[in-house]
């Protein structure tokens, strides 16, 4: 059984989101990759904040390390649960 999920793409007119068909597994993987990218952006921002505010640098760097760990976890989950060419038993 293949479950379909509605996805959106910014390919529509004027950057408007347009529904795209895809599998639920594709959507879940893309969501995890997007989450990983957001954590990486947060970590970069926190590193910049650490450089700009020495009095709070250690706290910012600790937060940055946590975000990088979460990004790594999200990428591992995305890889682990990614669709395997229609073979749900393949890992």
C-alpha positions as CSV (number, residue, x, y, z in Angstrom):
1,X,0.0,0.0,0.0
2,X,1.4,3.4,-1.0
3,X,0.3,6.4,1.0
4,X,0.2,9.7,-0.8
5,X,0.8,13.0,0.9
6,X,0.2,16.4,-0.4
7,X,3.3,18.5,-0.7
8,X,3.9,22.0,-1.8
9,X,6.4,23.5,-4.1
10,X,7.3,27.2,-4.6
11,X,7.3,26.7,-8.4
12,X,3.9,28.3,-8.8
13,X,3.2,31.8,-10.2
14,X,4.9,34.5,-8.1
15,X,6.4,31.9,-5.7
16,X,3.0,30.7,-4.6
17,X,3.0,27.2,-3.1
18,X,1.6,24.6,-5.5
19,X,0.4,21.1,-4.3
20,X,2.7,18.3,-5.5
21,X,2.0,14.6,-5.2
22,X,4.6,12.5,-3.4
23,X,4.8,9.6,-1.0
24,X,4.5,10.1,2.8
25,X,8.0,8.8,3.1
26,X,9.3,11.5,0.7
27,X,7.6,14.1,2.7
28,X,8.9,12.9,6.0
29,X,12.5,12.7,4.6
30,X,12.2,16.2,3.2
31,X,10.9,17.5,6.5
32,X,13.8,15.9,8.4
33,X,16.3,17.4,6.0
34,X,14.7,20.8,6.3
35,X,14.8,20.5,10.1
36,X,18.5,19.6,9.9
37,X,19.2,22.6,7.7
38,X,17.4,24.9,10.2
39,X,19.4,23.5,13.1
40,X,22.6,24.2,11.1
41,X,21.5,27.8,10.4
42,X,20.8,28.2,14.1
43,X,24.2,26.9,15.1
44,X,25.9,29.3,12.7
45,X,23.9,32.2,14.1
46,X,24.8,31.1,17.7
47,X,28.5,31.0,16.8
48,X,28.3,34.5,15.4
49,X,26.5,35.6,18.6
50,X,29.3,34.0,20.6
51,X,31.9,36.0,18.7
52,X,29.9,39.2,19.1
53,X,29.2,38.8,22.9
54,X,32.2,37.3,24.7
55,X,30.4,37.5,28.1
56,X,27.8,35.0,26.8
57,X,30.1,33.1,24.4
58,X,30.1,29.8,26.3
59,X,26.3,29.6,26.6
60,X,26.0,30.4,22.8
61,X,28.5,27.8,21.9
62,X,26.8,25.1,24.0
63,X,23.6,25.9,22.3
64,X,25.3,25.7,18.9
65,X,26.7,22.3,19.7
66,X,23.2,21.1,20.7
67,X,21.8,22.4,17.4
68,X,24.5,20.6,15.4
69,X,23.7,17.4,17.3
70,X,20.0,17.7,16.5
71,X,20.9,18.4,12.9
72,X,23.0,15.2,12.7
73,X,20.2,13.2,14.3
74,X,17.7,14.6,11.8
75,X,19.9,13.7,8.9
76,X,20.3,10.1,10.3
77,X,16.6,9.8,10.6
78,X,16.1,11.1,7.1
79,X,18.5,8.5,5.7
80,X,17.1,5.7,7.9
81,X,13.5,6.2,6.9
82,X,14.0,7.4,3.3
83,X,11.9,5.4,0.7
84,X,14.0,2.6,-0.8
85,X,12.8,2.5,-4.4
86,X,9.4,1.0,-3.5
87,X,10.8,-1.7,-1.3
88,X,9.6,-1.0,2.2
89,X,11.7,-3.9,3.7
90,X,15.0,-2.6,2.4
91,X,17.0,-0.5,4.9
